[in-house]
Amino acid sequence: MEQRNLLIAIVLSVGILIAFQFAFERMRPPQPSAPSGGTAVTAPATTGPASQSAAPSPATSANPPGAAPAHAVETREVALEEQPRVKIATPRLHGSIDLSGARLDDLTLANYHETVDPKSPEVELLSPPGTQDPYLAEFGWVAATPEVKVPGPQTRWSASGGPLTPTSPVTLTWDNGQGLVFTRVISVDPNYMFTVRDSVRNTGQSPVKLLPYGLISRTGTPHVAGYYILHEGLIGYLGGSLQEVKYSSLNPGTPLDYSSEGGWLGFTDKYWLTSLIPPQNEAIKARFTHTVDGGVDRYQADYLGPEVTVPADGTAESSARFFAGAKEVNLLDAYKDSGIPLFDRAIDFGWFYFLTKPIFLILQFFYKLLGNFGLAILLLTLCVKLLFFPLANKSYNAMSKMKLLQPEIQKLRERFPDDKARQQQEMMALYKRVGANPLAGCLPIVIQIPVFFSLYKVLFVTIEMRHAPFFGWIHDLSAPDPTSFANLFGLLPFTPPAILMIGAWPLIMGLTMFLQQKLNPQPVDPVQARMFMLLPIVFTYMLAAFPAGLVIYWAWNNLLSIAQQWTIMHRAGAA
């Protein structure tokens, strides 16, 4: 009985780890996209599912032409030199505004780099037309009054001021030559939030009806770093609920339409987010679209605001916000508290949000005390052990009794070698007589599973863990241990194949698991005993591909368990 129960616990544990490696596969091959020199940017029409008005859609304004037609792919530097631009220079963002279309299409993140090397290039978030995969945001007007010229993707705006900084907005203007003067004021906070304020002055004799819009256009299907364990794709809070749409589930030519009071919408990556935030007190029509042009996938998130009338010799205004940056927990929480509903849910803490986010907040608190997320993980593990200390004590006491009963159990097997039913009956009577519980040995494994999963999720989805160092050779707790036994941990000058990338920390974890196993009651059956001996090797191999922070947690948890278990068993005479 006790061997079967232990076997069940082992099978469950191995099953969970296999699920993490395969069902929650962290990496999949990038999906190639055909080269493109432009991006099809289409403003929302005034008719159809995303309509705000039944007015006819003028051909010249409801569907503005896209960006420059496709041509040979250019480097980012060449593409940025083709149009006049206004520089963006903030403590956290570098880039520029394209005066052709007044679009935001050039942004890099000043505080985040492609690798752990601080001298590596900054992370590129938005890219202009002409590059491999353009990624940009546009704002503007759709005309509900026939024959009215509104600014489009090719409109050349005039700028006053620059560069754009948190203390110096940029003002753009354009005169349509028909009595309408369009003014756009773009400002940015010290983080990643832009505010776009559009106004229209009508010097003509007749009122004009316009509808404000905002869009984010993305060319090419991005390399999705996480499959089931987190959402990457189109996202928004629309119609009172969180909408998450995978790239693969958005069918070409079949837009998803939403009616919403305020909200937000855009694109989420593992660590980065772009999002349109219309006024929260206005009714909007929003949509997600997917088109394929010449074999190139293009995705768009856009919204159309309520119709406004610009009276003769009068003005009208509209405003929106645009977030483009890192999904930092505290920052998104602050924006949520400022009135953007569920903005913090852009970070995919998963179904166990109630557990994963508190674990992150605890780690963050410990990090502020200790200055190292690795040490914060060790302290969190100690707190978890203290929380479950009474339960673990009860379990280890039961295991001590089980270990002391091993000679008696062996005698029962020898006494009734061919009568399995009688063996089980006598063993159960023996357990009952001494107060031993065969299932108690499963508790130490079961109680750490929720913490294990939650910590794995935190390490995987939070940017605060990205490139967070520990000590020694661990420079990124969110990545696997980079060393390998196959090249003597870097002493031999070659890089082993992936199957042999088993680093020092996974080996330490495997050793602690082996030592803990020696404290447990040993199987009498020699086949089961050999299987148990293989488990540390199996776990070492599987955990080698997991984030180093998770392996450190597991090894440290094993060491604490060994100390607690040995102390209890020593007192009981079973060590």
VENVENZI-V828767 format. One record per helix or strand of 2 or more residues. SS is the DSSP state (h for helix, s for strand). FROM is the first residue (numbers start at 1). LEN is the number of residues. If there is no record, write none. Layout:
SS,FROM,LEN / SS,FROM,LEN
//
This chain:
h,2,20 / h,76,6 / s,85,5 / s,93,6 / s,103,11 / s,122,6 / s,135,9 / s,158,3 / s,164,2 / s,170,6 / s,180,9 / s,193,10 / s,208,12 / s,233,6 / s,241,6 / h,247,3 / s,256,6 / s,264,5 / s,272,7 / s,283,11 / s,296,15 / s,314,13 / h,329,9 / h,343,4 / h,353,18 / h,373,15 / h,389,16 / h,406,10 / h,420,15 / h,438,24 / h,463,3 / h,485,3 / h,498,3 / h,504,16 / h,526,18 / h,548,25
//
